[in-house]
Amino acid sequence: MENILPEPLTKKLGDRLRGVVGDAWVIADADRLLAYESDGLTAYRKTPLAVVLPRDTDEVSRVMGILAEEDVPVVPRGAGTGLSGGALANGDAVIVGTARMTDMLELDPDNRLARVQPGMINADLTKAAEPYGLYYAPDPSSQSACTLGGNVAENSGGPHCLKYGVTSRYVTGLTVVTPEGKIIELGGFGREPGGYDLLGLFVGSEGCFGIATEIEVRLLPKPEGVKTLLAIFDRLGDAGAAVTEIMAEGLLPAALEIIDGPTIRAVEASVFAAGFPTDAEAALVIEFDGIEAGLASDVERAVVQCRAAGAREVRIADSEEERLALWRGRKKAFGAMGQIGNDLMVQDGTVPRSKLTEVLARISEIGVRHDLTIANVFHAGDGNLHPNLIFDRSDADELRRVELASTEIMAVCVEAGGTITGEHGVGLDKRRYMSLVHTPDELDAMRDVKAVFDPRGRMNPGKVLPDLPDSAGAAV
């Protein structure tokens, strides 16, 4: 996790890059590079050689061609909201950022499609589609800041992915610039070219195959009705049990989210306060949407299951304002964590819903044993846990304990029949856990796939795949 300052950008390379994007859009001075030393996972910090901010596909292509000629590693970066260290660059690598590529290229309400640049903010796409009665379904908690390009790279989910699915379900086409600067088209509306599904392969590739410079996505009609509930529990395990029972009842909420006691208290002490009782140990946010006529019955059945699981109170939002307040308490929870500590390590292992109560108890025990505060806020409906380990990175011993606890949490999730990431990606942080869920042959197959797109290993190096062992068995 040590941050080593890079060597200065050479004049030759700097001049070539500025010749493409302009002087203002090549960042090479140390002070300005500090803004790029970490993503949302602040435990890891690395300073890049430089940052280049192109404006369109042509500029990305030319920049990538120059970097290929100079044999410089490349790290794509969107808004930097990622939580796996996936957008960090060592001092020999250049970040190619999409912050200037924010245009809506085409909005086609008749076909319910949009084509956007990768720097467009997720929530801005829905705002643009709203006048046509449409919206973009994937809604990461960081949707007010994260970009569509980052969502494609991570195959992002969000609270409503329980019913509506993750990013890959909605991407219909991409314009991609390869590590060598070539421009290729993957998919696209009305195109059924046959052959391999390279579009499906690219979505979720974490910036290791190239840079998406145009993104075509499917939009959905806004649901006729929405009902949102808040169930309050005195025990976190009871909230987990309620999730299992709601799903076993045959209900399919649009979202089913748990916020634990430490998170509730952090939210209520912040500007995002939503009126959650601070003596509660868990809150369950449940949302149903669809045809208005059927929602009341679904809500009633969910209330019954919550009370049977031990809910002391169940509220039903009576207005859009109340509904948005409940969601503000959930979606701004990560921002409120600053009330608890200076830094946080977010994990996102996924487990079967039936194992939620058991796994949450084991995570709590890990926190106690390592003397760490762990706050949980997560997508309970699909078992996607987000244990937040609160720490101070200036405390070396506490940082060591965070690393040990993270490793144990990942092992617990895998032992329960789950996996190491549900939506945040592998990135830098979780690549050491890949062997928990993949055999050596499977990892070799992934290396072979990456080599097809990136034969020289320059694209987002050091991410996703663990290092190969040397002859003595040590990672190199």
Helices and strands as residue ranges (DSSP letters): H 11-21, G 23-25, E 26-27, H 30-33, G 34-36, E 50-52, H 57-69, E 74-77, E 94-97, E 104-108, E 113-116, H 122-129, G 130-132, E 134-135, H 148-154, H 161-164, G 167-169, E 171-177, E 183-187, H 198-202, E 211-218, E 220-221, E 225-233, H 236-248, E 255-260, H 261-268, E 282-290, H 292-308, E 313-316, H 320-331, H 333-336, G 337-339, E 343-346, G 353-355, H 356-369, E 373-379, G 380-382, E 387-391, H 396-415, G 431-433, H 434-437, H 440-453
